[in-house]
Amino acid sequence: MSVDLSVEIAGVRLSNPILTASGTCGYGEELAELYDLSHLGGIVTKSITISPREGHPPPRTTETSAGMLNAIGLANVGVDRFITEKLAFLEKFRTVVVVNVAGAKLQEYVDICARLADCPRADMVELNFSCPNVEAGMEIAKSASLAEAAVREIKRVFPRPVIAKLSPNVTDITEIARACEAGGAGALALINTLVGMAVDIESRRPRLTNNTGGLSGPAIKPVALNMVHQVYNTVKIPVIGIGGIVNWQDAVEFFLCGATAVQVGTGLFVEPDAPLKIVRGLKKYLSDKKLNRVTELIGKVRKY
């Protein structure tokens, strides 16, 4: 039985609903040594800032009993080198390119997106309003009024779809989601990492030089599923689910809770080809359930 895995995000068609998550596959070069990136529905690049950043000194990642903590500190090559080297590399693949954008202030987001507006293969931008590992990284994500204003300003300079990536470290994520939709976001991506800490009991120091980090991996999946479900029932724009997706069963859970697409993050460190396995598993699941399209799963969780 032939099944259709294609989905549409803000007018952009993806051949399948599986994307990589920002910060977990660099700019795709290493993954491309293992398989053709054209098999991905989309690739979300590492966060880009206006100038290159070295990030925090090591150690900046550590495993926990239930996930991974990281405090990379937005290390990246800067927008100029990204456009000339990294985006040029990604242009040869038949996959949607989503450029993750970060900044210290709103003007930095605006300046980067204005530069990317002239790059047609920057198919969409994903606004990292929610990095917990840099100073003021979550200022916008925590304020509905700031988030709405930020999306509105960025929409003035970037003509293609804008995705707002939301933080779970807020009182009410639906309030921020509504604000981003009002500002003109074409889609929402959630969740970013949860703020956490791990301590070495011999040295009595935190395991990360930043002291705290963002917790990701399977431990945060239940939190992410609940927030995706909440936001799906609050806004009309597509929701992209992130948080502990390592296999096709995880992806199906997110679709049932309302996600139109999902991003694979920490799972890539364990199985770099996890996205391809998820695509194969999805096809079989849909065929077994006699469903023609993956979109038939979206929001179809049956609540008690």
Order of alpha helices (4+ residues) and beta strands (2+ residues): beta-beta-beta-alpha-beta-beta-beta-beta-alpha-beta-alpha-beta-alpha-beta-beta-beta-beta-beta-alpha-beta-alpha-beta-alpha-alpha
